Amino acid sequence: MAQAGIHAMVASAVRKWIPAREWMMLGVVLGNLFPDMDNIAVAVATVMKLPTAGLHRTFTHSLFTVTAALAFFYILAAVTKKPRWNNFGIGFGVGILMHILLDLLIWFNGVEVLWPLHSWVNLWEGFVVPPWLDKILMTTEFLFFGLFFLLLTSLAKKHKTDGEYSGKLRQWANVQFGLFVLFTVLAFLMTKGFLTIYGALYLLSLFLAFGVTIRMKKTVEAV
């Protein structure tokens, strides 16, 4: 996993450097979350007992994907005559680039930056992750989702936006914190079936983060 919550928090933190254009900041946050959606492909392959090699940190983490996203939303803006789609596309592309850079800096498995060309880059090559640390890194996914949700509630209070949803969002944050505690314990106790249960709830949390970001669009875009 790749700490999707951290990516979302970093995206929110750079708002002061992002032009105040409609939907651009929304694109930055969603673009930071998007690359880890490749875990859906990993999950499907796992369930179908197919090889999972080449599915994570490849096609969604490629500079070609960034180019395709920019082109798609540029064309969509031209067809619909709604410039905000182009703004979104630029932000989305920036978000994916931020995600790639952060993965290279803080994760240990590398990124296929020019997929489908062979272009694996791993700045941590040779570093062996201890089993206990690998388990902690997995379970803290929930911790950082929760912190991202709390960050949005704080921004909503600061900018006086989406106030009617802040209470619900705090509840979602508490759910994530609970999952973090639960799965941290289970990671060291369960010998079978852990990854299946964990993976399912991780994907649900990732979808939740997407939905929450869109729901809190006014807060995300507030300057």
C-alpha positions in Angstrom: 0.0 0.0 0.0 1.1 3.6 -0.3 -0.5 5.7 2.4 -3.2 7.3 0.2 -4.2 9.5 3.1 -0.8 11.0 3.2 -1.1 11.8 -0.5 -4.4 13.5 0.1 -3.1 15.5 3.0 -0.1 16.7 1.1 -2.4 17.7 -1.8 -4.5 19.8 0.6 -1.3 21.4 2.1 -0.1 22.8 -1.3 -3.3 24.8 -1.9 -1.5 28.2 -1.4 0.6 27.4 -4.5 -2.3 26.3 -6.7 -4.0 28.9 -8.9 -7.6 29.7 -7.6 -9.3 28.3 -10.7 -12.6 26.4 -10.5 -12.1 22.7 -9.9 -8.3 22.8 -10.1 -7.7 22.2 -6.4 -10.3 19.4 -6.5 -8.3 17.9 -9.4 -5.1 18.0 -7.3 -6.6 16.1 -4.4 -8.3 13.5 -6.5 -5.2 13.2 -8.7 -3.2 12.4 -5.6 -5.6 9.7 -4.6 -6.2 8.2 -8.1 -2.9 6.2 -8.6 -3.7 3.9 -5.7 -6.9 2.8 -7.5 -4.7 0.3 -9.2 -5.2 -1.8 -6.0 -8.6 -2.6 -7.5 -6.8 -4.5 -10.3 -4.6 -6.2 -7.7 -7.7 -7.2 -5.7 -9.5 -8.6 -8.8 -6.4 -10.6 -9.9 -6.0 -11.9 -6.3 -9.7 -13.1 -6.2 -9.4 -14.7 -9.6 -6.0 -16.3 -8.7 -4.2 -14.5 -11.5 -0.7 -13.0 -11.3 -0.6 -9.6 -9.6 2.9 -8.6 -10.7 2.9 -5.5 -12.8 -0.4 -4.2 -11.5 0.7 -1.9 -8.7 2.6 1.3 -9.2 2.7 0.8 -12.9 -0.1 1.9 -15.3 -1.7 4.5 -12.9 1.7 5.8 -11.9 3.0 6.5 -15.4 3.9 9.8 -16.9 2.0 8.6 -20.0 -1.1 8.4 -17.8 -0.6 12.0 -16.8 -0.4 13.0 -20.4 -3.5 11.0 -21.3 -5.4 12.7 -18.4 -4.4 16.2 -19.5 -5.5 15.4 -23.1 -8.8 13.8 -22.1 -9.9 16.7 -19.9 -8.7 19.3 -22.4 -10.9 17.7 -25.0 -13.8 17.3 -22.6 -13.6 21.0 -21.8 -13.5 21.9 -25.5 -16.5 19.7 -26.3 -18.6 20.8 -23.4 -17.4 24.4 -23.5 -16.8 24.3 -19.8 -13.2 25.5 -19.0 -13.4 24.0 -15.5 -12.9 20.6 -16.9 -9.5 21.7 -18.3 -8.7 23.2 -14.9 -9.7 19.9 -13.3 -7.5 18.0 -15.7 -4.4 20.2 -15.0 -5.0 19.8 -11.3 -5.5 16.0 -11.8 -2.3 15.7 -13.7 -0.4 17.7 -11.1 -1.9 15.5 -8.4 -0.7 12.3 -10.1 2.8 13.8 -10.5 2.9 14.7 -6.8 1.8 11.1 -6.0 4.6 9.6 -8.1 7.2 11.9 -6.5 6.1 11.1 -3.0 6.0 7.4 -3.7 9.6 7.6 -4.9 10.7 9.5 -1.8 8.8 7.7 1.0 8.0 4.2 -0.2 10.2 1.2 -0.7 9.1 -0.6 -3.8 9.7 1.9 -6.6 7.5 3.1 -9.5 7.2 2.2 -13.2 7.3 5.9 -14.2 7.2 5.3 -18.0 4.9 2.3 -18.1 4.4 0.5 -20.5 8.1 1.0 -21.1 10.4 -0.7 -18.7 11.3 2.1 -16.4 11.3 0.9 -12.8 12.8 3.5 -10.4 13.4 2.6 -6.8 15.4 5.1 -4.7 15.3 2.5 -1.8 16.7 -0.4 -3.8 18.5 -2.8 -1.4 16.5 -1.7 1.6 14.7 -4.7 3.2 11.6 -3.7 5.1 11.3 -5.6 8.4 8.1 -7.7 8.7 6.9 -5.7 11.7 7.3 -2.4 9.8 5.5 -3.8 6.8 2.5 -4.6 8.9 2.5 -1.2 10.6 2.8 0.6 7.2 -0.3 -1.4 6.0 -2.5 -0.6 9.0 -1.5 3.1 9.2 -3.4 3.5 5.9 -6.5 3.8 8.0 -4.8 6.2 10.4 -4.0 8.6 7.6 -7.4 8.4 6.0 -8.8 9.4 9.4 -6.3 12.3 9.7 -7.3 13.4 6.1 -10.9 13.5 7.1 -10.1 15.6 10.3 -8.0 18.0 8.1 -11.1 18.5 5.9 -13.2 19.2 9.0 -10.6 21.8 10.2 -10.5 23.5 6.8 -14.4 23.5 6.7 -14.5 25.3 10.0 -11.8 27.7 8.9 -13.5 28.7 5.7 -17.1 28.2 6.9 -17.9 25.7 4.2 -19.7 22.3 4.3 -20.6 22.8 7.9 -23.6 20.5 7.7 -21.3 17.6 6.8 -18.6 18.1 9.4 -20.2 16.0 12.0 -20.6 13.0 9.7 -17.0 13.4 8.6 -15.8 13.3 12.2 -17.7 10.0 12.5 -16.0 8.6 9.4 -12.6 9.7 10.9 -13.4 7.9 14.1 -14.3 4.8 12.1 -10.9 4.9 10.4 -9.1 5.3 13.7 -11.0 2.3 15.0 -10.0 0.3 12.0 -6.3 1.3 12.5 -6.3 0.0 16.1 -8.2 -3.1 15.2 -6.1 -4.1 12.2 -2.8 -3.2 14.0 -3.7 -5.9 16.5 -4.9 -8.4 13.9 -1.8 -7.9 11.8 0.2 -9.5 14.6 -2.3 -12.1 15.6 -3.9 -13.4 12.4 -1.9 -15.9 10.3 -4.6 -16.6 7.6 -7.2 -14.4 5.9 -5.8 -11.1 7.2 -5.0 -9.6 3.8 -8.4 -10.4 2.3 -10.3 -8.6 5.1 -7.8 -5.8 5.3 -7.8 -5.3 1.5 -11.5 -5.2 1.2 -11.8 -2.5 3.9 -8.9 -0.6 2.5 -10.5 -0.3 -0.9 -13.8 0.8 0.8 -11.9 3.5 2.6 -10.2 4.6 -0.6 -13.6 4.9 -2.3 -14.8 6.8 0.8 -11.9 9.2 0.5 -12.9 9.9 -3.1 -16.5 10.4 -2.2 -15.7 12.6 0.8 -13.4 14.8 -1.3 -16.1 15.4 -3.9 -18.7 16.0 -1.2 -16.4 18.5 0.4 -15.6 20.3 -2.9 -16.3 23.7 -1.5 -13.9 23.1 1.3 -11.3 21.6 -0.9 -11.4 24.6 -3.2 -11.6 27.3 -0.5 -8.7 29.7 -0.4 
